[in-house]
Amino acid sequence: MDRRLPELIAEYEVPGSALAYLHRGELHEFAAGTLNAATGVEATADALYQIGSITKVWTATLLMQQIEKGRLTLDTPVAEVLPEFRVADPEVTKTVTIRHLLSHTSGIDGDLFLETGRGDDCVEKYVAACADLAQNHPLGVTQSYCNSGFIIAGRVLERLAGKRWDDVLREGIVEPLGLTHTWTLPEDVLRFRAAMGHIEGAPAPQWGLMRSAGPAGLICARPADVVAFARAHLEGGLLDDPRAMWEPQIDIPNPYTLGRQWGIGWILDEWDGHRVISHGGNTIGQHAMLWAVPDTGTIACVTANGGHSGAFTRAVATELFAELDAITVPAPLGPPETPVEVDASRYAGVYERAGARLTVSLRDGRAWLRHEATGELAALHEEPVEAALEPVDDVTFIWRPDGEPQGTAVVFYELSDGSPYVHLGARATPKTA
C-alpha cells in the first residue's frame, strides 16, 4: 500500500486518503496525497477525516450498552423514553421502537438535515422539529436509510444519560478504548491535522454538516481509531455480546450497493463465504468505509476527501482483502454482457421523499432517471443528475451518470400492499405521481 495507495488516489482523482488495517493482530497505517488542495497540506496517517455515517454504529453501540444495563430494550417504544417525541403519524409516534431506529425500518422520512444551532440543545431541538416528518413507508415493512432515526436515537441517549450525545460518546467508547484522535466538534478537530472535503476537485463550500446531525454522522477520526472501535466489536471491550448487533433485522431490497441485510447499526454481507460487517459514511466531499471480517479478524478503514471516492474505497478493499485473506470482494453490479429487453414504462413517474426527487422517464424506448436534491442540502449539490437506466433484469437497472467510473444499482419493487417504490442509495422512495 505504500505504492498502491498513491496510485489509486491518482486513478480515482482523490486528493488525499488514509488507510489503517488490522491483520493477524498487527496494525498497519498508510496515507497519500493532500488534505486540502488549496493549501497543499500533506495527508498523514494521524490526520482526522469525517467518517460520516460510520458514526451510526457508534451510536448504536452506545444504545446497546444501555440495553445491557437493563435501562431499555430494542423493542422499547421511543415515546417511553421521550414522552414529548412526535412524528406526523400518531400511530408511529406511539409504536416506533429503538430496533426500528437502529435497523432503518422506522419509515420516518430520513433525510431531514436541519440547522438548529450550535448549542448543547441542538439534538433536542432537532427531535422537536421531527413532529412534521411524514412516513416514507409504513412502520417496519421495508428498509430505508434514515438519518433522522439515528438523531432521534442520539436524543434517547441524552435523556438516559442526562448529558449531551458528544459526552456520552466520549465516556462510553472514546475514553474506554483510549482513542486519542476521535472528536466531534470542530474546535477539537482543529487541534489536529484535518481533511477538507472536495467537490469536483476544489475545496467544498463548507467544512462540515450542522451540529444537530451529530449522532448520525459527525465523528472525525483517524482510521486507526476507527479500526480500534471495530476491533472491540470482534474481540470485546465495549459490549458483553457485540454479536447481537450482527443479527439480521431486515433484508435490503437493493442488495447490490452496501450489503444484503441490516443488523443493529451494522450492514451485513458475505464475501466469498465469509461474513462481513461494515458501514460507510459520506459528508460534504468526504467519504469513509469500514469493513471487518470476524472469522479472520481482519479490519480495514479507508478515508477519502473527494474524487470518485466510492469506487476508490471499493478498489482498495478489493486489493487489500485479496492479498491479506485471499477473499474475493464481489465486483460492482454491471449491465449483462447480452443486453436484455425490459418494458420499463410501468416504472415511469415521480418518486419523492425528504431530500430527494427521482423522476423516471422514457426516451426512445429507454428509461432515464433524473436525481435532484431538495431541502436543506440542495444548495450543496450541483445541477440535477440524470442518466439512462441499463436493465439487468425486470426490476434491476444500472444508473451511471457521465464521468462516474462505475454504475449504481437501482431496484424497483412493491410493498406487500402493492405500493410501488424504487430503492437507490440504500433508500426506499415511494412513487408519488
MARZAMAR-605737 format. One record per residue: x, y, z of N, C-alpha, C, O in turn. Coordinates in steps of 0.1 Angstrom, whole numbers, plus 5000, padded with zeros to 4 digits. Example, Ala and Ser with C-alpha at 12.3 -4.5 7.8 and 13.67 -1.06 7.14 Angstrom:
MARZAMAR-605737
513249435078512349555078513249675078514249675085512849785071513749895071512950005079513450115080
end
This chain:
MARZAMAR-605737
500849885000500050005000500850135000500350234996502150125004503050245002503050284988503150404985503050184979503050214964501650224959501350324951500750134963499450134956498550254960497750294952498550294973497650404977497850524969496850584964499150574967499250694958498750664944498250754937498950544939498550514925497050514924496450564914496350464935494850454934494250594936493250624930494850684944494250814946494350894933493550974929495450864926495650934913494650884903494050954895494450754903493450694893492050734895491350764886491650754908490250794911490150944915489050984920491151014912491151164914490751204928490051304930491351134938491151164952492251244956493451214955491951364962493051454967493951384978495151394977493351324988494051264998493351155005492151145005494151055011493550945017494350895028495650915029493750825038494450745048493850615050492650595048494650515053494250375054494850315067496050335069494050245074494650165085493950025085492750015082494749925087494149795088494849705098496049725101494049615104494549525114494549385108493549335102495649315108495849185102496649105111497849135114496148985116496848895125497348975137498548955142496549065142496849135154497749255153498149315163498249285141499149395138498549505130497849475120498749625135498149745129499049805118500249815121498549835107499349905096498650025092497450035091499450135090498850265086499550325074500750305072498850385065499350455053498550585050497450595055499250665043498550795038499150835025500350805022498350915018498850965005498151085001496951105004498751174994498051294988498051414998498951425006497051494996496951625003495651625011494651575006495651695022494451715030493551835024492351835026494251925017493552035012494252084999495352125000493552074988494152114976494552264975495452304967493852344983494152484983495452524991496052624988495752445001496952465009498052375007499252405010497752255001498852154999499352085011500352025011498652095022499052025035499051875032498051815027500151805036500351665033499351585041499151605053498751475035497951385042498851285050499851235045498551275062499351185071498351085078497151105078498950975083498050865089497350915101496350855105497851015108497251065120496251185118495751235128496051225106495051325103493651285105493351165103492751375109491351345111490551365099490651475092489751265095488751275085487351265091487151215101486351325084485051305088484551165083484551135071484251075093483850945090482350925087481850815084481651035088480251045084479450935091479450925103478650865083477650775089478250645096477450575102479550625095480150525104479850555118479750465127479650685121479150735134477950655139477750635151477050615130475850545134476150415141475350375150477150345138477550225145477950255159477650185169478650375161479050415175477750445183477650415194476850525177475550555184474850425187474250415198474750335178474050205181474750135192474050075201476050135193476850065203476550125217476350055227476450265217476150325230474750285235474550275247473750275226472450225230472450085234471750045244473249995228473349865232473949855246473649765254474849945249475449945263474249975273474249915284473350065270472250095279471349975280470749955290471149905269470349785269470949675278470249615285472249665277472949565285472849595300472949515309472749725303472549775317471049755322470849785333470149715313468849695316467949825316466849825322468449925310467750055311466650065300465750145301466649985290465649975280465949845272466949775274465149815262465349705253465249755238464949875236465649665229465549705215464049735211463749815202463149675218461749695215461049795224459749795224461749875231461149985239460750095229461550135221459450135230459050245222459850375225460150405237460150445215460950575217460150665226460750735235458850675225457950765233458050725248457750805256458450605251458550565265459750645272459650675284460750665264461950745269461750885267462250975275461150925255460951065251459451095250458951085239458751115261457351135260456951255251455851255246457851345249457551465240457751435226457451515217458251315222458551285208457351275200456251215204457451335188456251325178456851315164457851375161456151245155456251255141454851275136453851275143454751285122453451325117452351215119451151245121452751085118451850975120451650945135452650905141450450965141450350945155450550805160450950775171450250705151450450565155451950535155452450465164452750585145454150565146454750635158455650585164454250755161454750825173454650735185455550735193453550655187453350575198454150445198454550385208454450385186454850245184456250235179456850125180456950335173458250315168459250285179459150345189460050185177460950135187462450165184462750215174463250145194464650155193465150065181466050105174464649945180465049855170464749915156465649905147463549975154463250035142464350145138464750155127464650225148465650335145466950275141467550325131467450175148468850125146468950035134470050005130467849985128467849905116467349975104467149905094467050105105466550175094465150125088464950115076464350085097463050035093461850115099460650065098462150235104461050315110460150375100458950395102460650395087459850455077459750605078459150675070460350665089460350805091461250865080462350825078460750975073461551035063462951065068463051135079463951025062465251015068466251125065467251125072466051205056467051305052466651445055466851535047466051465067465851595072467151645078467551605089467851735071469051805076468651945080468252025072468751975093468152095098469152165107469752105117469452295105470352375113469552415126468652495125469952365137469252405150470252475159470052485171471352525154472252605162473452525167473452395166474352585173475552525179475452495194476352435200474252525200474152495214474052355218473852265209474252325230474152185235472752125234472552005237471752215231470352165229470052135215468852125211471052135206470752125191470051995188469151995179470451885194469751755191468351755197467451705190468151815208466751825214465851905205464751875202466452015200465652105190465352025177464252045172466351955173466051875160464951775162464051765154464951705173463851605176462551675177461551615172462451795183461251865183460751895169459551895167461651925160461251965146460851845138460251855127461051715143460551595136459051585137458551485131458351665144456951655146456151655132455051605131456751715122456151725109456651615099456251615088457551535103458151435094457051325090456551265099456851315078455951215073456651075072457851065074455850975069456350835067456750825053456050845043457950775051458450735038457950605034457650575022457650515044457050385042456350345055456750395065455450255055454850215068455850155077456850095073455550165090456550115100456849965098456049885098458149945097458749805098458549725085458949605085458049775074457749685063458849675053458949585045459849765053460949765044462149845050461949895061463249855043464349925048464650055040464650045028464850165047465150285040466050365050465750395061467250405045468250475053467750595059467050675053467950605072467250715080468150785089468350745101468750895084469550985093468751035105469151035116467451075102466651125112466451035124466551075136466350905121466150805131467350795141467150775153468550815135469750805144469950935152470550925163469451045147469551165156468551155167468851195178467351095164466451065175467050965185466850985197467750865180468450775189469450845197469650805209470150935192471051015200470351095211470951105222469151145208468451215219468051115230467951155241467650995226467350895236468550875245468350865258469750865240470950855248471150975257471450965269470851095252471051215260470051215272470451255283468851165270467851165280468251055291468151085303468750945286469050835296470250875304470350845316471250945298472450985305472451115312473251145320471551205308471451335313472651425308473051515315473151385296474351455291474151475276473351405270474951565270474851575255475451455249476351385255475051425236475551305229477051295228477651195230477651415226479151415224479851355237480851285236479251395249479851345261479551195264480451125269478351155260478051005261479050925253479550825257479350975241480250915232481650905238482250795237482151005244483451005249483550915261484450835262482550915270482550835282482250685279482850595286481450655269481150525266482050445256482150325257482750525248483550455238485050515237485950445238485050645235486350705232487350685243488550645241486950715256487850705267488150565271489350525273487150475271487450335275488450265265489250185269488350305252489250245242490550325241491450285233490750435248491950515247492150585234493350595229491150625227491250685214491650835215490950915221492750865210493350995211492951095199493151215200492551035188492251105176490851095171490551065160489851105181488451095177487751205184487751205197487051295177486451415182485151445174484951385163484351525179483051565172482951705169482251745159483551795176483351945175484552005167485751965170484352095158485452155150486552215159487652215155486152275170487152335178488152235184489352265187487752105185488652005190489451945178490551915179488751935166489351885154490551975150491551925145490352105152491352195148492752185155493752235150492752105166494052085173494851975165496051955169494351915155495051815147495051855132494451955128495851775125495651785110494251735107493851635112493651805098492251775095492051785080492451875073491251685074491051685060489851785056488951805064490051845045488951925039488351845028489051795019486951845027486351785016486451855003486651975003486451784992486551844979485351804970484951684970484851894962483851864952484351914939484652034937484351824929484851854916486251904917486652004909487051854926488551884926488852004935490052034937487852084939488052204946487552194961486652114963488152264970487652254984486152284984485652374978485452204992483952224994483552354999484452425006482352404997481952535001481852555016481852665022481752435023481852445038482452315043482452215037482952325055483752215061482952095065483251985062481852125073481052015079479552045079479152145076478851935083477451945085477052015098477952045106475752055099475252115111475352025123475351905122475552085135475852005147474751915150474951805156473551945147472351865150472451725144471851635149473251705134473451575128474451485135474751375131474951535147475951465154475751315155476651235150474751255161474551115163474451035151474650915151474151105139474051035127475351035118475550955109476251135122477451135113478451245115479051285105478751285127479751395129481051355136481851445140481351225137482651185143483751215132483651185121484851275137486051295130487151205136487251215149487851135129488851045135489851005125489751015112491050955130491950895121491550745119490850685128491950685108491450545105491850445116491150355119493050465122493450375133492550365144492250265150491950485148490950485159489650415155489050345163489250425142488050355137488350205137487450125141489550165134489850025134489849975149489349865151490350055158490250015172488849995177488549905185487950085173486550065176485949935171485349865178486249905158485749775152486349655159485749555161487649665163488349555170487649525183487549405186487149625190486349595202485049515199484549445208484549535187483349455183483649315180482849225182484949285176485349145173485849075186485648965188486649155194487349095205486849125219487349075229485849225220485349265233486049385237487049435233485349455247485849575253484849685254484949785261483749675247482649765247481349705252480549775259481049585247479749515250480049375255481049315251479149325263479149185267478949095255479648985254478049135246477749045235477649135222476549165217478749175216478749255204478049185192477549245183478049055193477548975182476048995180475448975170475349045191473949075190473649185180472549185174474649265177474549375167474649315153474349385143475149195151475349135138474149055134474048995123473049045142471948965139471049035128470749155130470748965117469949035106468649085111467949005118468249205108467049265112466049275100464849265101466649305088465849325076466749305064467849335063466149245053466749225040466749365033465749435034467849405027467949525020467349505006467849414999466349575002465649544988466649554977466549484967467649644978468649654968470049604974470749684981470349474972471549424979472849444972473849394976472849524961473949544953474849664956475949684951474349744966475149874969475949864981477149884980475349824992476049825005476249685011477249655017475149605010475249475015473849405014472949465009473649285020472449215018471449245029470249235027471949275041471049285052471549395061472649445061470549445070470949535081470849475094469849405097471849485102471749445116471349555125470549645121471949555137471749675146472949765144474049745149472749865136473749965132474649915121474849985111475149785121475949735111475249695098474049655099475949705087475549645074476149505074477249495077475349415069475749275069475849225055475049245047476949145052477149095039477948965040478448925050478248905028479048785027479948805015479448825004481248785017482248785006482948655006483548615015482748584995483548454993483348365004484248285008482048355010481748265021482148325035481948245044482648445035483048505048482048615052481648695044481548605064480648715069481448845070482648845074480848955066481449085067480549175073479349185070481049255083480249365089480849495085482149505084480049595081480649715075479749835078478649825082480349955074479550075073480350175066481550175066479650265059480350375052479750505056478850515064480450615052479950745055480350845045481450845039479450945043479651055033479251185040478151195046480151285039479751415043479951505032479651465020480351635034480451725023481851705017482851775021481951625006483151604999484051505006485251495003483651435017484451335024483751205024482551195024484551095025483950965024484850865032486050885032484250775039485050675046484350535046483050535044485150435047484550295047485250215058486450235060484450135065484950045075484449905072483249885070485349805072484949665070485649575081486749605085484949475085485549385095485149245091483949215088486049145091485749005087485948925100487148895104484948895107485048825120485848705121486648675130485748615110486448485111487948495108488648405112488348605102489848615101490448725110491648735112489548805115489948915124490549035117491049125123490449035104490949155096489949265096488749245094490449385098489649505099490349615090491549625091489649695083490249795075489349925075488149905074489950035076489250165074490050255065491250265066489350305054489950395045489150515043487950515043489850635042489150755041489550825028490550795022488750915023489050995011488351135012487251145018488951235007488451365008488051424994488251544992487451344986486951384973487251284962487651174964486951334950487151244938486051134937485051154943486351034930485450914928485650824940486150714939485250874952485650814964485050674966485750584972483750654962483150524964483850414956484150304961484150444943484950354935486350334941486850224940486950434946488250424952488350334964489150244964487350354973487450264985487150124982487650034988486250104972486049964968487249904961487549784964488049984954489249924948490249894959490949794958490349984969491249954980490849824987491749734989489549804990489149684996489449564988489849454993489149574975489349454966490749404966491049284967491749504965493149464965493549414979494349314981493149484990493649455003493149325008493949245013491849295007491349165012491849045004491948935009492049064991492648954983494048924988494348804989494749024991496148994995496248945009497048855012495449005018495548965032494948835035495448755042493648815030492848695034492448605023491748515024492948635010492548564998491048564997490448464992490448675000488948694999488748774986489348884984487748724978487348804966486248894970485148844973486449024969485349114971484449124959484949134948483149104960482249104948482449224940482449344945482549214927482649324918481249404918480249344920481349534915480049604914479149554903479649514893477849554905476949504895477049594883477149714884477049534871477049604859476049544849475449444852475849614838474949554828475349424823476549394822474449334820474849194815475549204801475349304794476349104798477149104786476149104774476349174764475049034775474049034765472849124769472249094779472649234762471549324767470249254768469949164760469449294778468149244780467149344777467349464778465949304772464849394768463849394780463349284784463649514785462649524796461749634793462049744788460449614796459449714794459449804807458849764817460149914806460350004818459250104819459250184828458250104811457150204811456450204824455950314828456250084830455550084843456250154854455650184865457550184852458350254863458350404861458850474870457850454850457850594847457050674857455950634861457550784862456850874871457850944881459050934879457251004891458051074901458051004914456950954919459250994920459350924933460051034942460951094938459451044954459951154962459851124977458951054982460951174984461051164998461751295003462251374995461951305016462651425021464051425016464751325017464451535010465851545005466051504990467151534985465151444984465351394970464051374962463051334967464251414949463151384940463751304928464751354922463251184925463651104914462651094903461451074906462951124891462051124880462451024870463551034865461650924867461950824857461050854845459850864845461750874833461050904821461550804810462550734811460850804799461150714787461650804776460950904772462750774770463250844758463650744748464650664750463050744736463350644725463350504731464250424727462450474739462350334744463150304756463150194761464050394760464950364771464450444783463950554782464750384795464350454808465550544812466750514811465250664817466150764822465750794836464650804839466750824845466550864858467150994861468351014858466451094866466951224870466851234885465751214891467951264891468051274906468351424909469351484905467451484918467751614922467551624937466651574943468451694944468451714958467451824961467251914953466751814972465751914977466051944992466851864998465452044997465652075011466952145014467552205006467352125027468552205032469852175025470652275023470052055020471252025013471352054998472352034992470252104993470152124978471252224974471752214963471552324983472452424979473852374978474752434972474152254984475452194983475652114971476852064969474652084963474752004952474752084939474252194938475352024928475252094915473952074909472952034916473852094896472552074889472051924891472951844894470851904889470351764890471151674880471551714870471251544884472051454876471051354870470151304876471351324857470451234850471351144841472351184836470851024839471550924830470550814827469550794834470850734817470050624813470050514823471050494830469050434824468950314832469150194823468350164814470250124826470550004818470049884825470449854836469149804818468449694825469449574828470249534819469249514840469949394843468949284843469249174838467749304849466649214848465349294849465449424847464249234851462949304851462849424861462149514859463549414872463449514883464749584886464749684893465849534881467149594884467749664873467849604861468349784875468949864865470249914870470549924882471149964861472350024864472250174860471850204848472550264869472550404866473950464867474550454878474450514856475850564856475950694849476050714837475850804858476050934852477350954845478350884849477451054836478651084829479851114839479651184849480951054836482151074844482350984856483450984862481350904859481450814870482150684865481750624855483150634873483850514869483050384870483350284864482050384878481150264879479750314882479450424887478850224878477450254880476850224893477550164902475650264896474950234908473650154905472950184896473450054913472249964911471050044916470950104926469950024908468650074911467649964910467549884900466849944920465849834921464449894923464249964932463549854914462149884915461449764922461649654919460549794931459849684938458549744944458249864944457749654950456449684956456449634970456949534973455749714979455449664992454349554991453749534981454049495002453049385002451649434999450849364994451449565000450149624996450149674982449149724977451249644975451249684961451849824958451949864946452149904968452750034966454050034959454949954963454250104948455450104941456550194947456350304952457750134947458950204953460150184944460250094936461150274945462450254939463450254950463350334960464450174950465550164960466850204954467350134945467450314959468650364953469450434965468850504973470750404965471550464976471050424990471150504999470650304992470150245004468850305009468450275020468150385000466950445004465750404996465850384984464650385002463350344996462650474993462450555002462250494981461550614977460150584970460150514960459050634976457750594971457450674958457850784956456650604949456150674937455050764941454050724948455150894938454150994942453351054931452351114933453751034918453051084907453451014894452951044883
end
